[in-house]
Amino acid sequence: MSELHRITVNSEQLGGRPCIRGLRLRVKDVLDLLASGASREEILADYPYLEPADITAALEFAAMQSDHPVLRAA
């Protein structure tokens, strides 16, 4: 089941950037933590208001954003 319902976008919050469940934590913040080597457990310990499915949602959102065709001019 998709967890994308956990990703919210509000033009009045954080400049309209995608956030986790309306919290002031951007999807990019979670992705940056994962990219720097933080484990899910470490992230959840540092951000106790996050739930495991929030991290899954951030990864799912990133995967969806990268799945588009690349057009090249001839």
Backbone torsions as a table, in degrees:
resi	resn	phi	psi	omega
1	MET	NA	140.4	-179.4
2	SER	-71.4	143.1	176.2
3	GLU	-106.5	10.3	-176.3
4	LEU	-61.3	-20.3	178.2
5	HIS	-63.3	-15.1	179.0
6	ARG	-80.7	-13.1	-179.2
7	ILE	-92.2	126.7	-179.6
8	THR	-122.7	150.3	176.2
9	VAL	-131.1	122.8	-178.9
10	ASN	-134.8	120.1	-177.3
11	SER	-61.8	-18.4	-179.7
12	GLU	-90.8	-1.4	-175.5
13	GLN	-127.9	125.4	176.7
14	LEU	50.5	39.2	176.4
15	GLY	65.3	22.8	178.0
16	GLY	80.2	11.8	178.9
17	ARG	-76.8	150.1	179.3
18	PRO	-61.5	132.0	-178.3
19	CYS	-124.2	168.1	176.0
20	ILE	-91.8	117.2	175.2
21	ARG	45.4	37.8	177.7
22	GLY	75.0	2.6	177.2
23	LEU	-76.7	165.3	178.8
24	ARG	-87.5	48.5	176.9
25	LEU	-130.6	115.2	-177.0
26	ARG	-75.7	153.4	172.8
27	VAL	-56.1	-41.4	-179.7
28	LYS	-59.3	-36.4	178.9
29	ASP	-61.6	-44.5	179.0
30	VAL	-65.0	-43.4	179.9
31	LEU	-64.9	-39.6	177.3
32	ASP	-61.8	-41.7	177.6
33	LEU	-61.6	-45.4	178.4
34	LEU	-63.5	-41.8	-179.2
35	ALA	-65.6	-29.0	-179.6
36	SER	-83.2	-1.4	175.0
37	GLY	104.9	1.7	178.0
38	ALA	-68.1	138.7	177.5
39	SER	-83.7	164.3	175.8
40	ARG	-56.6	-42.6	-178.7
41	GLU	-62.0	-41.4	178.6
42	GLU	-64.6	-42.7	179.8
43	ILE	-63.4	-44.9	-179.8
44	LEU	-65.2	-32.9	177.8
45	ALA	-71.1	-38.6	-179.1
46	ASP	-75.8	-26.6	-178.8
47	TYR	-126.6	78.8	-172.9
48	PRO	-62.3	-16.7	178.3
49	TYR	-82.5	-7.9	175.9
50	LEU	-82.0	153.6	175.7
51	GLU	-117.1	154.4	-179.6
52	PRO	-52.4	-37.9	-179.6
53	ALA	-66.5	-21.9	176.8
54	ASP	-66.3	-38.5	178.6
55	ILE	-68.5	-41.8	175.7
56	THR	-59.6	-41.4	179.7
57	ALA	-62.8	-41.1	179.0
58	ALA	-62.5	-42.6	178.4
59	LEU	-67.0	-40.5	178.6
60	GLU	-64.2	-41.0	178.6
61	PHE	-62.7	-44.5	179.4
62	ALA	-63.0	-42.3	178.8
63	ALA	-62.6	-41.2	179.4
64	MET	-64.6	-39.5	-178.5
65	GLN	-68.1	-28.6	-177.3
66	SER	-89.1	-3.4	-177.1
67	ASP	-96.5	76.0	176.5
68	HIS	-143.3	153.0	-179.1
69	PRO	-70.0	147.7	175.1
70	VAL	-106.2	118.3	-179.3
71	LEU	-96.3	137.6	178.4
72	ARG	-122.9	139.9	178.0
73	ALA	-75.5	144.1	-178.4
74	ALA	-78.7	NA	NA
